[in-house]
Amino acid sequence: MCLSIPGKLIEITAQLDDTFRLGKVSFDGVIKEINLTLVPEAQLDDYVMVHVGAAISIVDEEDAKRTFDILKQLGELDDLHNPFIN
């Protein structure tokens, strides 16, 4: 199953130009470095949907939190805390 997970953009870590950027996204305290190329309009504190290491869209904070809570309840986030999974 393909799954995207909402997280909060907390830092821009690299920026080649306005489009090609990397940033740190927090998933309930688990921080991962994410490619932001597909969401050039994303700004700090925005919530983004992340799929296989790339942010694919910006989402509303309330929707992001609700989705994250549902994924937690379903046990779909168990691998998120695994340091070997990016």
N, CA, C and O atoms as CSV, one atom per row, in Angstrom:
chain,resi,resn,atom,element,x,y,z
A,1,MET,N,N,0.839,-1.172,0.000
A,1,MET,CA,C,0.000,0.000,0.000
A,1,MET,C,C,0.887,1.238,0.000
A,1,MET,O,O,1.872,1.297,0.735
A,2,CYS,N,N,0.547,2.216,-0.810
A,2,CYS,CA,C,1.255,3.491,-0.822
A,2,CYS,C,C,0.650,4.382,0.248
A,2,CYS,O,O,-0.571,4.459,0.390
A,3,LEU,N,N,1.502,5.047,0.990
A,3,LEU,CA,C,1.040,5.833,2.110
A,3,LEU,C,C,1.807,7.141,2.163
A,3,LEU,O,O,3.034,7.146,2.061
A,4,SER,N,N,1.102,8.243,2.321
A,4,SER,CA,C,1.765,9.511,2.597
A,4,SER,C,C,1.395,9.906,4.020
A,4,SER,O,O,0.301,9.609,4.500
A,5,ILE,N,N,2.313,10.569,4.671
A,5,ILE,CA,C,2.171,10.900,6.080
A,5,ILE,C,C,2.304,12.409,6.244
A,5,ILE,O,O,3.216,13.007,5.674
A,6,PRO,N,N,1.410,13.041,7.016
A,6,PRO,CA,C,1.532,14.480,7.239
A,6,PRO,C,C,2.578,14.793,8.304
A,6,PRO,O,O,2.698,14.087,9.305
A,7,GLY,N,N,3.324,15.854,8.070
A,7,GLY,CA,C,4.307,16.328,9.037
A,7,GLY,C,C,4.461,17.831,8.913
A,7,GLY,O,O,4.024,18.439,7.935
A,8,LYS,N,N,5.089,18.420,9.920
A,8,LYS,CA,C,5.262,19.876,9.979
A,8,LYS,C,C,6.672,20.251,9.533
A,8,LYS,O,O,7.655,19.727,10.056
A,9,LEU,N,N,6.764,21.156,8.571
A,9,LEU,CA,C,8.049,21.647,8.079
A,9,LEU,C,C,8.651,22.575,9.138
A,9,LEU,O,O,8.096,23.631,9.441
A,10,ILE,N,N,9.793,22.163,9.695
A,10,ILE,CA,C,10.374,22.928,10.797
A,10,ILE,C,C,11.682,23.633,10.435
A,10,ILE,O,O,12.131,24.516,11.166
A,11,GLU,N,N,12.296,23.250,9.308
A,11,GLU,CA,C,13.558,23.878,8.930
A,11,GLU,C,C,13.848,23.625,7.459
A,11,GLU,O,O,13.608,22.530,6.951
A,12,ILE,N,N,14.367,24.647,6.776
A,12,ILE,CA,C,14.900,24.483,5.423
A,12,ILE,C,C,16.392,24.220,5.598
A,12,ILE,O,O,17.104,25.052,6.160
A,13,THR,N,N,16.869,23.078,5.125
A,13,THR,CA,C,18.265,22.698,5.363
A,13,THR,C,C,19.179,22.940,4.174
A,13,THR,O,O,20.392,23.065,4.342
A,14,ALA,N,N,18.617,23.009,2.978
A,14,ALA,CA,C,19.416,23.265,1.771
A,14,ALA,C,C,18.509,23.898,0.735
A,14,ALA,O,O,17.341,23.532,0.600
A,15,GLN,N,N,19.072,24.865,-0.001
A,15,GLN,CA,C,18.269,25.536,-1.017
A,15,GLN,C,C,19.151,25.936,-2.182
A,15,GLN,O,O,19.985,26.835,-2.074
A,16,LEU,N,N,18.950,25.243,-3.311
A,16,LEU,CA,C,19.672,25.573,-4.531
A,16,LEU,C,C,19.072,26.823,-5.171
A,16,LEU,O,O,19.797,27.703,-5.636
A,17,ASP,N,N,17.738,26.892,-5.189
A,17,ASP,CA,C,17.001,28.051,-5.690
A,17,ASP,C,C,15.614,28.000,-5.060
A,17,ASP,O,O,15.420,27.290,-4.072
A,18,ASP,N,N,14.641,28.735,-5.606
A,18,ASP,CA,C,13.301,28.767,-5.011
A,18,ASP,C,C,12.567,27.437,-5.120
A,18,ASP,O,O,11.618,27.201,-4.371
A,19,THR,N,N,12.979,26.569,-6.027
A,19,THR,CA,C,12.286,25.303,-6.238
A,19,THR,C,C,12.990,24.122,-5.572
A,19,THR,O,O,12.341,23.323,-4.897
A,20,PHE,N,N,14.280,24.002,-5.747
A,20,PHE,CA,C,15.017,22.829,-5.279
A,20,PHE,C,C,15.521,23.041,-3.847
A,20,PHE,O,O,16.544,23.682,-3.602
A,21,ARG,N,N,14.734,22.459,-2.899
A,21,ARG,CA,C,15.046,22.631,-1.483
A,21,ARG,C,C,14.893,21.312,-0.734
A,21,ARG,O,O,14.174,20.408,-1.160
A,22,LEU,N,N,15.587,21.233,0.383
A,22,LEU,CA,C,15.431,20.141,1.338
A,22,LEU,C,C,15.054,20.762,2.669
A,22,LEU,O,O,15.423,21.899,2.963
A,23,GLY,N,N,14.318,20.010,3.471
A,23,GLY,CA,C,13.948,20.534,4.774
A,23,GLY,C,C,13.721,19.434,5.779
A,23,GLY,O,O,13.578,18.265,5.422
A,24,LYS,N,N,13.689,19.820,7.045
A,24,LYS,CA,C,13.389,18.878,8.115
A,24,LYS,C,C,11.905,18.970,8.431
A,24,LYS,O,O,11.348,20.054,8.607
A,25,VAL,N,N,11.285,17.801,8.496
A,25,VAL,CA,C,9.852,17.701,8.790
A,25,VAL,C,C,9.701,16.868,10.053
A,25,VAL,O,O,10.333,15.824,10.214
A,26,SER,N,N,8.842,17.358,10.949
A,26,SER,CA,C,8.577,16.656,12.202
A,26,SER,C,C,7.296,15.844,12.070
A,26,SER,O,O,6.245,16.362,11.691
A,27,PHE,N,N,7.407,14.572,12.390
A,27,PHE,CA,C,6.264,13.668,12.442
A,27,PHE,C,C,6.061,13.305,13.908
A,27,PHE,O,O,6.564,12.288,14.384
A,28,ASP,N,N,5.323,14.142,14.608
A,28,ASP,CA,C,5.063,13.899,16.035
A,28,ASP,C,C,6.372,13.734,16.806
A,28,ASP,O,O,6.485,12.864,17.670
A,29,GLY,N,N,7.366,14.582,16.485
A,29,GLY,CA,C,8.643,14.554,17.183
A,29,GLY,C,C,9.732,13.749,16.501
A,29,GLY,O,O,10.902,13.885,16.857
A,30,VAL,N,N,9.387,12.924,15.541
A,30,VAL,CA,C,10.386,12.194,14.755
A,30,VAL,C,C,10.757,13.088,13.574
A,30,VAL,O,O,9.897,13.436,12.764
A,31,ILE,N,N,12.027,13.459,13.475
A,31,ILE,CA,C,12.480,14.408,12.458
A,31,ILE,C,C,13.140,13.655,11.303
A,31,ILE,O,O,14.006,12.805,11.510
A,32,LYS,N,N,12.715,13.984,10.087
A,32,LYS,CA,C,13.291,13.389,8.880
A,32,LYS,C,C,13.618,14.507,7.884
A,32,LYS,O,O,12.923,15.522,7.827
A,33,GLU,N,N,14.688,14.309,7.097
A,33,GLU,CA,C,15.000,15.256,6.031
A,33,GLU,C,C,14.188,14.867,4.799
A,33,GLU,O,O,14.178,13.707,4.388
A,34,ILE,N,N,13.509,15.854,4.219
A,34,ILE,CA,C,12.541,15.626,3.153
A,34,ILE,C,C,12.852,16.523,1.958
A,34,ILE,O,O,13.262,17.672,2.127
A,35,ASN,N,N,12.657,15.995,0.755
A,35,ASN,CA,C,12.798,16.768,-0.475
A,35,ASN,C,C,11.543,17.632,-0.641
A,35,ASN,O,O,10.424,17.124,-0.565
A,36,LEU,N,N,11.728,18.927,-0.867
A,36,LEU,CA,C,10.609,19.875,-0.981
A,36,LEU,C,C,10.376,20.359,-2.409
A,36,LEU,O,O,9.618,21.306,-2.622
A,37,THR,N,N,11.011,19.726,-3.386
A,37,THR,CA,C,10.939,20.184,-4.775
A,37,THR,C,C,9.507,20.260,-5.305
A,37,THR,O,O,9.181,21.174,-6.063
A,38,LEU,N,N,8.653,19.322,-4.921
A,38,LEU,CA,C,7.280,19.304,-5.449
A,38,LEU,C,C,6.358,20.310,-4.766
A,38,LEU,O,O,5.222,20.500,-5.199
A,39,VAL,N,N,6.836,20.951,-3.708
A,39,VAL,CA,C,6.032,21.967,-3.004
A,39,VAL,C,C,6.877,23.237,-2.805
A,39,VAL,O,O,7.191,23.602,-1.672
A,40,PRO,N,N,7.242,23.906,-3.906
A,40,PRO,CA,C,8.112,25.079,-3.788
A,40,PRO,C,C,7.497,26.213,-2.974
A,40,PRO,O,O,8.212,27.086,-2.482
A,41,GLU,N,N,6.181,26.203,-2.832
A,41,GLU,CA,C,5.490,27.246,-2.070
A,41,GLU,C,C,5.455,26.964,-0.565
A,41,GLU,O,O,5.019,27.819,0.205
A,42,ALA,N,N,5.899,25.799,-0.139
A,42,ALA,CA,C,5.875,25.427,1.277
A,42,ALA,C,C,6.795,26.335,2.089
A,42,ALA,O,O,7.916,26.639,1.680
A,43,GLN,N,N,6.294,26.756,3.244
A,43,GLN,CA,C,7.045,27.622,4.142
A,43,GLN,C,C,7.136,26.973,5.511
A,43,GLN,O,O,6.411,26.025,5.811
A,44,LEU,N,N,8.037,27.494,6.341
A,44,LEU,CA,C,8.176,26.976,7.695
A,44,LEU,C,C,6.823,26.959,8.395
A,44,LEU,O,O,6.012,27.870,8.231
A,45,ASP,N,N,6.597,25.927,9.165
A,45,ASP,CA,C,5.370,25.692,9.938
A,45,ASP,C,C,4.191,25.208,9.096
A,45,ASP,O,O,3.112,24.969,9.638
A,46,ASP,N,N,4.375,25.057,7.778
A,46,ASP,CA,C,3.335,24.433,6.952
A,46,ASP,C,C,3.329,22.937,7.235
A,46,ASP,O,O,4.346,22.360,7.620
A,47,TYR,N,N,2.178,22.324,7.041
A,47,TYR,CA,C,2.062,20.872,7.120
A,47,TYR,C,C,2.077,20.329,5.701
A,47,TYR,O,O,1.369,20.824,4.824
A,48,VAL,N,N,2.889,19.310,5.490
A,48,VAL,CA,C,3.030,18.721,4.157
A,48,VAL,C,C,2.757,17.227,4.236
A,48,VAL,O,O,3.008,16.587,5.257
A,49,MET,N,N,2.240,16.685,3.146
A,49,MET,CA,C,2.078,15.239,3.010
A,49,MET,C,C,3.362,14.706,2.395
A,49,MET,O,O,3.817,15.205,1.366
A,50,VAL,N,N,3.950,13.688,3.026
A,50,VAL,CA,C,5.243,13.148,2.596
A,50,VAL,C,C,5.068,11.706,2.148
A,50,VAL,O,O,4.456,10.891,2.839
A,51,HIS,N,N,5.617,11.411,0.981
A,51,HIS,CA,C,5.593,10.054,0.432
A,51,HIS,C,C,7.006,9.716,-0.030
A,51,HIS,O,O,7.589,10.452,-0.826
A,52,VAL,N,N,7.551,8.630,0.453
A,52,VAL,CA,C,8.904,8.144,0.147
A,52,VAL,C,C,9.954,9.259,0.117
A,52,VAL,O,O,10.736,9.361,-0.828
A,53,GLY,N,N,9.962,10.082,1.148
A,53,GLY,CA,C,10.993,11.094,1.307
A,53,GLY,C,C,10.771,12.397,0.577
A,53,GLY,O,O,11.650,13.258,0.582
A,54,ALA,N,N,9.615,12.569,-0.056
A,54,ALA,CA,C,9.329,13.810,-0.774
A,54,ALA,C,C,7.980,14.371,-0.334
A,54,ALA,O,O,6.992,13.644,-0.236
A,55,ALA,N,N,7.957,15.665,-0.074
A,55,ALA,CA,C,6.689,16.331,0.213
A,55,ALA,C,C,5.919,16.440,-1.097
A,55,ALA,O,O,6.461,16.907,-2.098
A,56,ILE,N,N,4.660,16.011,-1.096
A,56,ILE,CA,C,3.885,16.008,-2.338
A,56,ILE,C,C,2.750,17.018,-2.340
A,56,ILE,O,O,2.190,17.308,-3.397
A,57,SER,N,N,2.395,17.564,-1.168
A,57,SER,CA,C,1.370,18.597,-1.117
A,57,SER,C,C,1.401,19.275,0.248
A,57,SER,O,O,1.961,18.755,1.213
A,58,ILE,N,N,0.790,20.440,0.297
A,58,ILE,CA,C,0.610,21.164,1.554
A,58,ILE,C,C,-0.818,20.889,2.013
A,58,ILE,O,O,-1.749,20.891,1.208
A,59,VAL,N,N,-0.983,20.652,3.316
A,59,VAL,CA,C,-2.312,20.362,3.851
A,59,VAL,C,C,-2.602,21.256,5.042
A,59,VAL,O,O,-1.696,21.795,5.677
A,60,ASP,N,N,-3.868,21.397,5.323
A,60,ASP,CA,C,-4.355,22.153,6.466
A,60,ASP,C,C,-3.887,21.485,7.766
A,60,ASP,O,O,-3.863,20.258,7.859
A,61,GLU,N,N,-3.520,22.286,8.758
A,61,GLU,CA,C,-3.012,21.746,10.028
A,61,GLU,C,C,-4.010,20.801,10.692
A,61,GLU,O,O,-3.623,19.739,11.179
A,62,GLU,N,N,-5.276,21.170,10.717
A,62,GLU,CA,C,-6.294,20.328,11.350
A,62,GLU,C,C,-6.417,18.987,10.636
A,62,GLU,O,O,-6.481,17.939,11.278
A,63,ASP,N,N,-6.449,19.025,9.310
A,63,ASP,CA,C,-6.521,17.778,8.535
A,63,ASP,C,C,-5.279,16.925,8.753
A,63,ASP,O,O,-5.375,15.703,8.866
A,64,ALA,N,N,-4.105,17.568,8.812
A,64,ALA,CA,C,-2.862,16.832,9.022
A,64,ALA,C,C,-2.874,16.112,10.368
A,64,ALA,O,O,-2.517,14.938,10.455
A,65,LYS,N,N,-3.283,16.819,11.405
A,65,LYS,CA,C,-3.308,16.212,12.743
A,65,LYS,C,C,-4.328,15.087,12.825
A,65,LYS,O,O,-4.068,14.055,13.444
A,66,ARG,N,N,-5.483,15.279,12.206
A,66,ARG,CA,C,-6.523,14.240,12.214
A,66,ARG,C,C,-6.019,12.992,11.469
A,66,ARG,O,O,-6.196,11.871,11.945
A,67,THR,N,N,-5.397,13.191,10.314
A,67,THR,CA,C,-4.870,12.073,9.534
A,67,THR,C,C,-3.774,11.345,10.311
A,67,THR,O,O,-3.747,10.114,10.339
A,68,PHE,N,N,-2.867,12.102,10.943
A,68,PHE,CA,C,-1.782,11.491,11.703
A,68,PHE,C,C,-2.338,10.654,12.852
A,68,PHE,O,O,-1.858,9.550,13.112
A,69,ASP,N,N,-3.349,11.181,13.534
A,69,ASP,CA,C,-3.963,10.437,14.643
A,69,ASP,C,C,-4.597,9.130,14.165
A,69,ASP,O,O,-4.480,8.103,14.833
A,70,ILE,N,N,-5.264,9.167,13.016
A,70,ILE,CA,C,-5.874,7.955,12.470
A,70,ILE,C,C,-4.797,6.929,12.109
A,70,ILE,O,O,-4.948,5.741,12.394
A,71,LEU,N,N,-3.711,7.391,11.482
A,71,LEU,CA,C,-2.622,6.486,11.125
A,71,LEU,C,C,-2.001,5.860,12.372
A,71,LEU,O,O,-1.634,4.685,12.360
A,72,LYS,N,N,-1.883,6.640,13.448
A,72,LYS,CA,C,-1.366,6.099,14.719
A,72,LYS,C,C,-2.276,5.002,15.245
A,72,LYS,O,O,-1.807,3.940,15.654
A,73,GLN,N,N,-3.580,5.260,15.235
A,73,GLN,CA,C,-4.548,4.286,15.741
A,73,GLN,C,C,-4.509,2.994,14.937
A,73,GLN,O,O,-4.709,1.912,15.490
A,74,LEU,N,N,-4.256,3.097,13.653
A,74,LEU,CA,C,-4.199,1.927,12.780
A,74,LEU,C,C,-2.860,1.200,12.853
A,74,LEU,O,O,-2.705,0.131,12.262
A,75,GLY,N,N,-1.898,1.764,13.565
A,75,GLY,CA,C,-0.586,1.139,13.670
A,75,GLY,C,C,0.257,1.305,12.425
A,75,GLY,O,O,1.226,0.570,12.236
A,76,GLU,N,N,-0.090,2.258,11.568
A,76,GLU,CA,C,0.628,2.454,10.312
A,76,GLU,C,C,1.924,3.235,10.484
A,76,GLU,O,O,2.680,3.381,9.523
A,77,LEU,N,N,2.198,3.739,11.683
A,77,LEU,CA,C,3.382,4.562,11.891
A,77,LEU,C,C,4.474,3.850,12.669
A,77,LEU,O,O,5.448,4.474,13.089
A,78,ASP,N,N,4.317,2.551,12.863
A,78,ASP,CA,C,5.287,1.800,13.661
A,78,ASP,C,C,6.708,1.927,13.117
A,78,ASP,O,O,7.654,2.005,13.900
A,79,ASP,N,N,6.879,1.949,11.818
A,79,ASP,CA,C,8.210,2.033,11.213
A,79,ASP,C,C,8.786,3.443,11.241
A,79,ASP,O,O,9.977,3.626,10.991
A,80,LEU,N,N,7.962,4.436,11.541
A,80,LEU,CA,C,8.422,5.828,11.543
A,80,LEU,C,C,9.547,6.052,12.534
A,80,LEU,O,O,10.432,6.869,12.280
A,81,HIS,N,N,9.535,5.354,13.647
A,81,HIS,CA,C,10.566,5.519,14.673
A,81,HIS,C,C,11.811,4.671,14.409
A,81,HIS,O,O,12.785,4.747,15.158
A,82,ASN,N,N,11.783,3.868,13.353
A,82,ASN,CA,C,12.912,3.035,12.995
A,82,ASN,C,C,13.993,3.914,12.351
A,82,ASN,O,O,13.737,4.509,11.304
A,83,PRO,N,N,15.208,4.016,12.948
A,83,PRO,CA,C,16.245,4.887,12.406
A,83,PRO,C,C,16.766,4.464,11.040
A,83,PRO,O,O,17.450,5.242,10.374
A,84,PHE,N,N,16.457,3.254,10.615
A,84,PHE,CA,C,16.943,2.770,9.319
A,84,PHE,C,C,15.979,3.058,8.173
A,84,PHE,O,O,16.276,2.755,7.017
A,85,ILE,N,N,14.825,3.641,8.491
A,85,ILE,CA,C,13.853,3.981,7.467
A,85,ILE,C,C,13.845,5.489,7.295
A,85,ILE,O,O,13.637,6.222,8.262
A,86,ASN,N,N,14.068,5.960,6.079
A,86,ASN,CA,C,14.084,7.401,5.814
A,86,ASN,C,C,12.741,7.910,5.445
A,86,ASN,O,O,12.582,9.104,5.190
